[in-house]
Structures are given as C-alpha cells and as structure tokens.
C-alpha cells in the first residue's frame, strides 16, 4: 500500500512539473508574439448627433482599415556580366618582295673626234728688235796700295761705285734723232778707264749694238761726262777699267 501511494505521488509531481513547463512555454510564445507584432491601436469613433425629429438611421459602418501593403521583396539580381568582345584576328599584310635590280643597259656613246692638231696661224705682232739687258759692269784695276781683297766692306763700296758710274752714264746719254727716226735700238758695251779723280781715258767699243749711230753716240758720251764721280777712299787703287753696257730703247705707247 505504501509503495502504491508513493508511486502515485511521484506521478502527480511529474504531471505538475510538466504542466508548469507547458504554461511557461506558452507564456513565452505569447510574449514574443506581442513583442514582434503589436496589436494595431483602436480606430477613433466619430459621434454624430442627429436632430430629434430625424428618423433613426442605421449607424454608419466604419470602413475596414486598409490592409497593410504587402511588402514586396526586392531581390537585387546580379548584373548580367557580358563576355568581352572577341579581339579581331590580325589582318595579314601583303609585303611586296623586293627584286634585285637587273643589269642596267648603258648606251654606248660615240667617242668625240680628236680635235685637229693643226693650229690656225695666229696673228702675231710685228717683230720687235731684240734688246739685250745690259750686263753688270766689269772692272779691272791697278794700283800701289792694297786692293779690296777679302774685305767685305771694301767690296761692297766698289760695287756701289760701279753702279753709280753706270747710272750716271745712262742718265746723261742722248738718243740720236736719226736713230730714233730709223727706229734703231740696241745695247752698246763700252770699255774705259777711270782714274781716282774721275778722269776718263782709253774709251773703246767692246760690243757693238749693230748700229753705227748708237756706237758713236756712246763714245761721244764718255767724252762729255768726263770727269766721272771720284773713287771712294776705301778703294785703294789709282785707276780702274770698267766695261759698262749702255742701252738705247724706243718707248712704246
């Protein structure tokens, strides 16, 4: 008996615990629903007073509250990804092949005819009589003193004296009028001796010009110019023999 009672008591306690657990679970469910979707507030009721003689009319029925618009679920579809456009294949370019240049044809040109070697006789001017340049004066002397020898200074002074005498004669010469009219010209080489004081002696024609008028004019010249300039003191000679050229030339315009 005691065991039966104890068993029934245990079942009673278990049933009570189970009922309590269900009650707690139900309360939690209700509380969560009230928290998630609260009940809408009651709609306001408008009271309208009607006059006494007005017939009672049926109370206006309130329009049902519009149902909340169903929220549409907007799904953002991923943008369609277009595949990249295909790259066009490269167009082959025809490259012309270079050909080696062919042989160049060269036309044979006729060779120029050799010019005639026979020259035309050119008109030559009238032949002028050849005139020879006067040669430098030649000197030979004698004396009791020392000669110039190897003294360079004395030799220069002798050369200067000979040039002085030659210039003096050519400046004093006179061209014969008859020789000019006959257009005679040439060079006469005259030989003569000069003393220290300038006196002239032993005049002779060493080389003729080919014209007697010119040769005679030269010998007369030596007689007219005597005495010549004196010898310098550095010339240790008593006398000196000179051979000087005298030129006769016509002036051409």
Buried (B, 14 or more C-beta within 10 A) or exposed (E): EEEEEEEEEEEEEEEEEEEEEEEEEEEEEEEEEEEEEEEEEEEEEEEEEEEEEEEEEEEEEEEEEEEEEEEEEEEEEEEEEEEEEEEEEEEEEEEEEEEEEEEEEEEEEEEEEEEEEEEEEEEEEEEEEEBEEBEEBBBEBEBEEEBBEEBEEBBEBBBEBBEEBBEBBBEEBEBBEEBBEEEBBBBBBBBBBBBBEBEBEEBEBEBBBEBEBBBBBBBBBBEEBBEBEBBEEBBBBBBBBBBBBBBBEEEEE
